[in-house]
Amino acid sequence: MADNKDKPFFVGYLTAPDGLRSFLIGIGIGLILLMAGVGLGIGATQDDPGNGAFRGDYGRQTVTGVMELTPYPVVRVTQGSEHVPEGHTLMLSAGGKQSLMSRVRDLDGQLVTVSGTILDRGELDMMQVRGGQNGISRAEGDAPEMDSEDLGRWRIAGEICDGKCLAGAMRPGTGIAHKACANLCLIGDIPPVFVSTQPVEGSEFLLVVGPDGTIFPKSAYDLVAAYISVEGKVVRHGDLLVFHLEPDTAELVQ
Amino acid sequence: MSVKYIPVQWNPNKWIYDGIMLAGVAAFLWVFIHVTPEILSHERPINSQVHNARAFGACAFLMLSIILAIGPLAKLDTRFMPLLYNRRHFGVMTAFVATAHAGYILNWYFAFSFVPKWDALILSNTNYGQLLGFPFEALGAFALVILLILAATSHDFWLKFLTAPVWKRLHYLIYLAYVSVVAHISLGILQDQQSLFLPVFFIVTAFLVALLHVWAYLAERKTGDPLASAEGDWMRVCQADEIDEGRARIALLPDGKRVAVFKHEGKLSAISNACAHQNGPLGEGRIIDCLVTCPWHGFQYRVTDGQSPAPFTEKIPTYNLRVQDGAVLVDPKANPPGTHVDPVEVA
């Protein structure tokens, strides 16, 4: 259809005609430059994934405290370490996308010693506990009584993430592109975390549980990674807020 | 052209073509993977697996866009025709690059779980009823399956086995793959972007690919092959003196097929316009060394009987032809492929 009457005719297995050679050389060089330029443009303008990370530089941290099953396991620290202060409430996970739940089922309210690697992202942190007895064991002594404070019902806006990737197991560990990974973490009972757009009682991150204090309901998985507004009860466990999310009240926020 | 199947019929042009293509891919990946981490001023780097996945994914999208742009560019300007010549290698390379992207994703986001990776890919997000949070990975996987099918069937063996029309229809799936990739990106990484470069590049590229196709379609409609007009049982193609030596005029016949009337050594012959290889437009080719030469891949045929010269075995239909009052008339009933028809002297 193009008017090729006077244009050089290319046959693949013959030498390119003179009139076409310089054009093809230009196309070839242009293609390589285009690809390098696009690689540079896209690669150099990627968004900041945040400052979350495994803190291998802290070294192994060992703390003692009271195990609480919210139902996600957290430790109310009574004897801290260099990077985990006394009085802190520390979320726990096992390696990979696996929960610690099967190992701590009988330890609710008990004094325990936990050891592992810290992940942190600003105010948010979590410990990836070592395997076996080295990771978690009963501690000597009686567990002190731990209070929790009901802060009432709240409607908050933000994003549900899996707490481990958010804390730095993955960079980036948030957003729609990470949703399937976050769901997979939640299937493994990794603690979900709500990232609120406005601080709630001074905290931007809230551990999320189901409406009756159960694990995060499967019916709410479709809400993960989306920007939503949702209601629920907020309970303070030490310096950690636990959000009893009610999926029926969730609304997508544009 | 070949009398036997070998993995690749290499020639200098294919080496140059593949060399440039590989240099482009290598430049993209090297700059993305090794140069840009030094430029990014993030407090903590993006995980290398994610960085690599993005590099291969973006490269595959760009390659697919270039591949799809070649067709309409070649229709609009025949100087781009050489890019068409070895496009299949470009496609196979794109399938490899896309596979690498999928591998990084599968072995990162879907790893470290008690759920097997492939099960996790399918089951971890089933939010198909909502655009926000749609399992865009499924769209990417669907596109990759298409790319792998097209790569696996790209060899001439499959072209001959399936026949050119079926093979071409199969390879039109590339458009479905592209639409799927566009949706994969739109519903995936684009949802989280704060930087403008990727969204702007993506939208402009996809728009250009679409625009080129529309432009080529409109140009084809405007300057496309004319419908042959009936002269009794014969069809008038053009005036004999409108055909240049060594070139052809193409006309559309009532059965929807195209005939190409060539002038060679002052005599006219009519053959099917569809090359036996990939249905390339023979009438847009030239006569080289007394043989009609396809502009797409250089397959050659004798103009008098539509047969490729020995030892090649390709054949195309011929048409009976006569010249009456200076007009070229063609019998619309095609002769069986390879039928000799005496060329007609131009009066």
Chai-1 contact restraints between the chains, C-beta under 6 A:
chainA,res_idxA,chainB,res_idxB,connection_type,confidence,min_distance_angstrom,max_distance_angstrom,comment,restraint_id
A,M1,B,K75,contact,1.0,0.0,6.0,A-B,restraint_1
A,M1,B,E220,contact,1.0,0.0,6.0,A-B,restraint_2
A,M1,B,T223,contact,1.0,0.0,6.0,A-B,restraint_3
A,M1,B,G224,contact,1.0,0.0,6.0,A-B,restraint_4
A,A2,B,L76,contact,1.0,0.0,6.0,A-B,restraint_5
A,A2,B,D77,contact,1.0,0.0,6.0,A-B,restraint_6
A,A2,B,T78,contact,1.0,0.0,6.0,A-B,restraint_7
A,N4,B,T78,contact,1.0,0.0,6.0,A-B,restraint_8
A,K7,B,T78,contact,1.0,0.0,6.0,A-B,restraint_9
A,F9,B,R286,contact,1.0,0.0,6.0,A-B,restraint_10
A,F10,B,M81,contact,1.0,0.0,6.0,A-B,restraint_11
A,F10,B,P82,contact,1.0,0.0,6.0,A-B,restraint_12
A,V11,B,T293,contact,1.0,0.0,6.0,A-B,restraint_13
A,V11,B,G298,contact,1.0,0.0,6.0,A-B,restraint_14
A,G12,B,N13,contact,1.0,0.0,6.0,A-B,restraint_15
A,G12,B,Y85,contact,1.0,0.0,6.0,A-B,restraint_16
A,G12,B,H297,contact,1.0,0.0,6.0,A-B,restraint_17
A,G12,B,G298,contact,1.0,0.0,6.0,A-B,restraint_18
A,Y13,B,N11,contact,1.0,0.0,6.0,A-B,restraint_19
A,Y13,B,G298,contact,1.0,0.0,6.0,A-B,restraint_20
A,F23,B,R79,contact,1.0,0.0,6.0,A-B,restraint_21
A,L24,B,P82,contact,1.0,0.0,6.0,A-B,restraint_22
A,G28,B,I20,contact,1.0,0.0,6.0,A-B,restraint_23
A,L31,B,G24,contact,1.0,0.0,6.0,A-B,restraint_24
A,I32,B,A23,contact,1.0,0.0,6.0,A-B,restraint_25
A,I32,B,G24,contact,1.0,0.0,6.0,A-B,restraint_26
A,I32,B,A27,contact,1.0,0.0,6.0,A-B,restraint_27
A,M35,B,G24,contact,1.0,0.0,6.0,A-B,restraint_28
A,M35,B,A27,contact,1.0,0.0,6.0,A-B,restraint_29
A,M35,B,F28,contact,1.0,0.0,6.0,A-B,restraint_30
A,A36,B,A27,contact,1.0,0.0,6.0,A-B,restraint_31
A,A36,B,V31,contact,1.0,0.0,6.0,A-B,restraint_32
A,V38,B,L62,contact,1.0,0.0,6.0,A-B,restraint_33
A,G39,B,F28,contact,1.0,0.0,6.0,A-B,restraint_34
A,G39,B,V31,contact,1.0,0.0,6.0,A-B,restraint_35
A,G39,B,F32,contact,1.0,0.0,6.0,A-B,restraint_36
A,L40,B,V31,contact,1.0,0.0,6.0,A-B,restraint_37
A,G41,B,F197,contact,1.0,0.0,6.0,A-B,restraint_38
A,I42,B,A58,contact,1.0,0.0,6.0,A-B,restraint_39
A,I42,B,L198,contact,1.0,0.0,6.0,A-B,restraint_40
A,G43,B,F32,contact,1.0,0.0,6.0,A-B,restraint_41
A,G43,B,T36,contact,1.0,0.0,6.0,A-B,restraint_42
A,A44,B,T36,contact,1.0,0.0,6.0,A-B,restraint_43
A,A44,B,I39,contact,1.0,0.0,6.0,A-B,restraint_44
A,T45,B,S195,contact,1.0,0.0,6.0,A-B,restraint_45
A,T45,B,F197,contact,1.0,0.0,6.0,A-B,restraint_46
A,D47,B,Q194,contact,1.0,0.0,6.0,A-B,restraint_47
A,D47,B,S195,contact,1.0,0.0,6.0,A-B,restraint_48
A,D48,B,H42,contact,1.0,0.0,6.0,A-B,restraint_49
A,P49,B,I46,contact,1.0,0.0,6.0,A-B,restraint_50
A,N51,B,E43,contact,1.0,0.0,6.0,A-B,restraint_51
A,N51,B,R44,contact,1.0,0.0,6.0,A-B,restraint_52
A,A53,B,R44,contact,1.0,0.0,6.0,A-B,restraint_53
A,G96,B,F112,contact,1.0,0.0,6.0,A-B,restraint_54
A,K97,B,F112,contact,1.0,0.0,6.0,A-B,restraint_55
A,K97,B,S113,contact,1.0,0.0,6.0,A-B,restraint_56
A,M170,B,N47,contact,1.0,0.0,6.0,A-B,restraint_57
A,R171,B,I46,contact,1.0,0.0,6.0,A-B,restraint_58
A,R171,B,N47,contact,1.0,0.0,6.0,A-B,restraint_59
A,G175,B,D192,contact,1.0,0.0,6.0,A-B,restraint_60
A,I176,B,Q191,contact,1.0,0.0,6.0,A-B,restraint_61
A,I176,B,D192,contact,1.0,0.0,6.0,A-B,restraint_62
A,A177,B,G188,contact,1.0,0.0,6.0,A-B,restraint_63
A,A177,B,I189,contact,1.0,0.0,6.0,A-B,restraint_64
A,A177,B,D192,contact,1.0,0.0,6.0,A-B,restraint_65
A,K179,B,N125,contact,1.0,0.0,6.0,A-B,restraint_66
A,K179,B,G133,contact,1.0,0.0,6.0,A-B,restraint_67
A,A180,B,S124,contact,1.0,0.0,6.0,A-B,restraint_68
A,A180,B,N125,contact,1.0,0.0,6.0,A-B,restraint_69
A,A180,B,E137,contact,1.0,0.0,6.0,A-B,restraint_70
A,C181,B,Y109,contact,1.0,0.0,6.0,A-B,restraint_71
A,N183,B,S124,contact,1.0,0.0,6.0,A-B,restraint_72
A,N183,B,N125,contact,1.0,0.0,6.0,A-B,restraint_73
A,L184,B,S113,contact,1.0,0.0,6.0,A-B,restraint_74
A,L184,B,A120,contact,1.0,0.0,6.0,A-B,restraint_75
A,L184,B,S124,contact,1.0,0.0,6.0,A-B,restraint_76
A,G188,B,S113,contact,1.0,0.0,6.0,A-B,restraint_77
A,D222,B,N127,contact,1.0,0.0,6.0,A-B,restraint_78
A,A225,B,G133,contact,1.0,0.0,6.0,A-B,restraint_79
A,A226,B,L132,contact,1.0,0.0,6.0,A-B,restraint_80
A,A226,B,G133,contact,1.0,0.0,6.0,A-B,restraint_81
